[in-house]
Amino acid sequence: MGVIQAKIQTVEDIYRLVRTAVVSMRPIRATYHDRDRWFCPHRLGRNNEGRVRVLCYQYAGESSSGLQADGSPENWRCIALEKLCRVRLLEGSWHTEPNHSSPQTCIVDVDVDAED
């Protein structure tokens, strides 16, 4: 029986996938802090310390802080890109909440924003 090798996603691979999702307004499924997350990334850029962050709206999966019903303003997340793994682009509806800029303290240097 042969060994099956899985492709390892580099941070660059993940950045490209997330950037594609923001630009094309497509949801993502990924693992973050050992939890399955389904989210729509709205903004990609860097925080005050220069680290890459993703402002996203999580609509399904698991969350250590608890996940509210889809449409709740409580489902905004600021995710450290380098801690994402098993990132996949999904086909499906775009999920958001009107207060898109309200939680905007996680990214100060924006690379791409779904609203642009």
N, C-alpha and C positions, 0 to 999 in steps of 0.2 A: 504494500500500500504506500503510495507516494505522499509526500508532504505538500499540503496546500499552503501557499504563501499569500497572505493578505497584503494588499497595498497599504502602506503606512501613509497617512495624510500628514504632510508637513504643515507648518504654520502658514507658509506661502500658499499651499493648496487650499487650506481652510479660508484664508483671506480672500482668495479669488472666488470661492464658492459663495461666501457671505456677500461679497461685493456684487456678484451676479444676481443674488437674491434681492438685494436692495434695489438695484437698477431695474430689474424685471418684475419687482413686487411679487416674488414667489416665497411661499413658506419654506421653512427648514425643519428638519428633524435631526437632533444631535444629542450627544451625551455631554452633560456638564455637571461636575461634582458628583459623578456616578449616578445621575438621574436622567431619565429619558425626558427630553424637552421638545415640544413642538412650538415654534415661534416664527414671527414675521419680523425680520430685522429692518428697522426704519432708518437707522443712522449708523455709519461706520466711521471711526476716526480715532483720535488719541486723547487721553485724559491729561490732566495737569502735569503728570509725571512722564508723559510721552509714551505711555503704554496703550496698545491698541484695545479699544473697547467697542462693543456693539450695543446700541440702544434698541431693544426689541420688545415686542408685545407677545407674551407667551399665552397661548390659548388652549393648550392641552399638555398632557404629560404630568410630570412630577415636579414639585418644588419644595425646598426645605422650609420656605416661609408660608407655604400653602398657596393653592391656586384658587382664585375666585371664578365665578361664572364668566364665560366669554363675553366681552363687552365691558367688564369692570375696569375702572381706572387703576385698580390695585395690581394689575397683571403686567405692568411695565417692569422690565429688567435691564440692568446694566451688566453685561457679561464680558469677562476677560477672554478675548479671542484665543489666547494660548492655552486656555483650559478646556476648550471645546475639542471633542473627538467624535469620530463616526458621523461626520457632517454629511447630510444628503439634502439635495434640493427636492422639493415636493411639487406635485401638481395640486392645485387646490385654491381655495378662496383666500384672499388677503384679509387678515384680521388686524384691527386697529381700534383705537379709542381716540376721540377728538382732542384730548389734552396732550397731543404728541410732544409739544415743547415744554410742558409743565415739568416733567421729571428730568429735564435736560441739564443736569449738572455733571453727567458722566463723561461727556465728550466736549472738549474745548476747541480742538482742531479737527474739523469735519472733512473727511475724504469724499463721502457720498451720502446723500440723504434722499429717501424715497419721495419726499415732497418736492424735490427740485426738478 
